[in-house]
Amino acid sequence: MALIILDRDGVINEDSEHFVKTLEEWIPIPGSLEAMARLSQAGHRLVIATNQSGLARGLLTLDDLNAMHQHLRESLASLGGQVEGIFFCPHGPADDCQCRKPRPGLLLQIRDRLQVDIASALVIGDSLRDLEAAWALGASAMLVLTGKGAHTLARHADRLGTTPVYPNLSAAADAILAR
């Protein structure tokens, strides 16, 4: 089945303009983990690709980030789903790295580690930079309106072309599973 690459903040969990810094601040968007479990149970491979500049800014530690990701994995497993990998960019916007979306470095890491054709993957995000990373490598993309998604649609509708837009990850999963 398909490889589905998910952004984290604003797609799976609530986003915060002050960064998601602790396990207590990591709050799943209603229905998102269930949507991931449905996709996983249907045979789709799930991977997360997330910018985490809070690390570079000193707002959270690697232990904090790992605690959130372990909780995500355990919560998803309790619903019968799994995620194959969680890839993150630890750099800040000024670091000029290749892994910070919209640059495609995280997707290239996924390609290399999982030995997959990224052009056949589907990226689901809530920001233009998520979609741009996908488009840079010829992957398909979907926009969800949670997190920054509604703002992204309002500000960049002219750049989205035929990119499918869904209210949330649950609706996007329904569309994927209906194919």
C-alpha positions as CSV (number, residue, x, y, z in Angstrom):
1,M,0.0,0.0,0.0
2,A,0.9,3.7,0.0
3,L,3.5,5.5,2.1
4,I,1.7,8.4,3.9
5,I,4.0,11.1,5.4
6,L,2.3,13.2,8.0
7,D,3.2,16.5,9.5
8,R,2.8,16.4,13.3
9,D,1.8,19.8,14.8
10,G,-1.5,20.9,13.4
11,V,-2.2,17.6,11.7
12,I,-1.9,14.9,14.4
13,N,-1.9,17.1,17.5
14,E,-2.9,20.7,18.4
15,D,-0.4,23.3,17.2
16,S,0.7,26.2,19.4
17,E,2.3,29.5,18.3
18,H,4.4,29.1,21.5
19,F,5.6,25.6,20.4
20,V,4.5,22.2,21.8
21,K,7.2,21.8,24.4
22,T,6.1,19.1,26.9
23,L,4.1,15.9,26.9
24,E,1.3,17.8,28.7
25,E,1.1,20.3,25.8
26,W,1.0,17.4,23.2
27,I,-2.8,17.1,22.7
28,P,-4.1,15.0,19.9
29,I,-6.6,16.6,17.5
30,P,-9.9,14.7,18.0
31,G,-10.0,11.8,15.6
32,S,-6.4,12.0,14.4
33,L,-5.0,9.0,16.1
34,E,-8.1,7.0,15.1
35,A,-7.6,8.1,11.5
36,M,-4.0,7.0,11.6
37,A,-5.0,3.6,13.1
38,R,-7.5,3.1,10.3
39,L,-4.9,3.9,7.7
40,S,-2.3,1.6,9.3
41,Q,-4.8,-1.2,9.6
42,A,-5.6,-0.9,5.9
43,G,-2.0,-1.5,5.2
44,H,-0.7,2.0,4.6
45,R,2.8,2.8,5.9
46,L,2.8,5.8,8.1
47,V,5.7,8.1,8.8
48,I,5.9,11.5,10.5
49,A,8.1,14.4,9.2
50,T,8.1,17.4,11.5
51,N,10.1,20.6,11.9
52,Q,11.0,21.0,15.6
53,S,12.8,24.3,15.8
54,G,11.9,24.4,19.5
55,L,15.0,22.2,20.0
56,A,17.3,24.8,18.4
57,R,15.6,27.6,20.4
58,G,16.1,25.8,23.7
59,L,12.4,25.5,24.4
60,L,12.4,21.8,24.7
61,T,15.0,19.0,25.1
62,L,15.4,15.8,23.0
63,D,14.1,13.9,26.0
64,D,10.9,16.1,25.9
65,L,10.5,15.4,22.2
66,N,11.1,11.7,22.7
67,A,8.5,11.5,25.5
68,M,5.9,13.1,23.1
69,H,6.8,10.7,20.3
70,Q,6.7,7.6,22.6
71,H,3.3,8.7,23.9
72,L,2.1,9.1,20.3
73,R,3.4,5.6,19.4
74,E,1.8,4.1,22.5
75,S,-1.5,5.8,22.0
76,L,-1.6,4.8,18.3
77,A,-0.7,1.2,19.2
78,S,-3.6,1.1,21.7
79,L,-5.9,1.8,18.8
80,G,-4.3,-0.9,16.6
81,G,-2.1,1.4,14.5
82,Q,1.6,2.0,14.1
83,V,4.0,4.6,12.7
84,E,7.2,3.3,11.0
85,G,9.3,6.3,11.8
86,I,9.3,9.8,13.1
87,F,11.8,12.1,11.3
88,F,12.4,15.6,12.7
89,C,14.4,18.7,11.8
90,P,16.0,20.1,15.0
91,H,17.2,23.3,13.4
92,G,16.0,26.8,13.6
93,P,14.9,28.9,10.6
94,A,18.2,30.7,10.4
95,D,20.3,27.5,10.3
96,D,20.0,27.1,6.5
97,C,19.8,23.3,6.8
98,Q,18.4,21.0,4.1
99,C,16.0,19.1,6.4
100,R,13.8,22.0,7.5
101,K,10.6,22.0,5.4
102,P,9.9,23.4,2.8
103,R,13.3,21.9,1.8
104,P,12.9,18.2,1.1
105,G,15.7,16.9,3.3
106,L,13.4,15.1,5.7
107,L,11.7,13.4,2.9
108,L,15.0,12.4,1.4
109,Q,16.0,10.9,4.8
110,I,12.7,8.9,4.7
111,R,13.5,7.7,1.2
112,D,16.9,6.6,2.1
113,R,16.1,4.9,5.4
114,L,12.9,3.1,4.2
115,Q,14.2,2.5,0.6
116,V,11.0,3.9,-0.9
117,D,10.0,6.0,-3.9
118,I,9.0,9.3,-2.4
119,A,7.3,10.3,-5.7
120,S,4.7,7.6,-5.0
121,A,4.2,8.9,-1.4
122,L,1.4,11.1,-0.1
123,V,2.2,14.0,2.2
124,I,-0.5,15.4,4.5
125,G,0.2,18.8,6.1
126,D,-1.4,21.9,7.3
127,S,1.1,24.4,5.9
128,L,2.4,25.4,2.5
129,R,5.9,24.3,3.5
130,D,4.7,20.7,4.1
131,L,3.2,20.7,0.6
132,E,6.2,22.4,-1.0
133,A,8.5,19.7,0.4
134,A,6.3,17.0,-1.2
135,W,6.1,18.8,-4.5
136,A,9.8,19.3,-4.7
137,L,10.2,15.5,-5.0
138,G,7.1,14.8,-7.1
139,A,5.0,13.5,-4.2
140,S,1.3,14.0,-3.9
141,A,0.0,16.2,-1.1
142,M,-3.2,16.9,0.8
143,L,-3.9,19.9,3.0
144,V,-5.9,19.7,6.2
145,L,-7.6,22.7,7.7
146,T,-6.6,22.0,11.3
147,G,-3.6,23.8,12.7
148,K,-2.4,26.4,10.2
149,G,-4.4,24.8,7.4
150,A,-7.3,27.3,7.2
151,H,-4.7,30.2,7.2
152,T,-2.7,28.3,4.5
153,L,-5.8,27.9,2.3
154,A,-6.8,31.5,2.8
155,R,-3.4,32.9,2.1
156,H,-2.2,30.5,-0.6
157,A,-5.3,29.2,-2.4
158,D,-3.8,30.3,-5.8
159,R,-0.7,28.0,-5.2
160,L,-2.6,24.9,-4.2
161,G,-3.9,24.0,-7.7
162,T,-5.7,20.7,-7.5
163,T,-4.3,19.8,-4.1
164,P,-7.2,18.1,-2.1
165,V,-8.3,19.9,1.0
166,Y,-10.0,18.2,3.9
167,P,-11.3,19.6,7.2
168,N,-9.0,17.3,9.3
169,L,-6.9,14.1,9.2
170,S,-10.0,11.9,9.8
171,A,-11.7,13.3,6.7
172,A,-8.5,12.9,4.7
173,A,-8.2,9.3,5.9
174,D,-11.8,8.6,4.9
175,A,-11.0,9.9,1.3
176,I,-7.9,7.8,1.1
177,L,-9.7,4.6,2.3
178,A,-12.6,5.2,-0.1
179,R,-10.2,5.0,-3.1
